[in-house]
């Protein structure tokens, strides 16, 4: 079926005899955007980025060009006669510290593992010893926690065959 002019042949813009639609409530921008304002904003943005990069590069150069001066010295008045270094663990990098940090960490972990998994005296004068953790857990599982008395009261008798007052 061939379209007839009464039914229309398509959109009004494609017909040569159609008038442009007019609507008084629709408006549009009558002035183009200012290209010079966009160019100025772009130039300002580029300048800010370049200045920021220059400041960062200068700061980076300043901090990387100055070489550290080795180990720090202790001020002459700070070292008293007979003053020894503090006991380990100390801060790394102080004068007298000869081991690198990974070796210090390995030694610390080895000492902690030896204490946790070995036997030894905590206080020999009062007969207080430490035992391996696994052994201590077995003892606690078999005997339970020690019973303590409140201040001023007698300890409860927990042994078999004894009765309390």
Secondary structure, 3 states (H helix, E strand, C coil): CCCCCCCCCCCHHHCCCCCCCCCCCCCCCCCCCCHHHHHHHHHHHHHHHHHHHHHHHHHHHHHHHCCCCCCCCCCHHHCCCCCCCCCCCCCCCCCCCCCCHHHHHHHHHHHHHHHHCCCEEEECCCCEEECCHHHHHHHHHHHCCCCCCCCCCCCCCCCCCCCCC
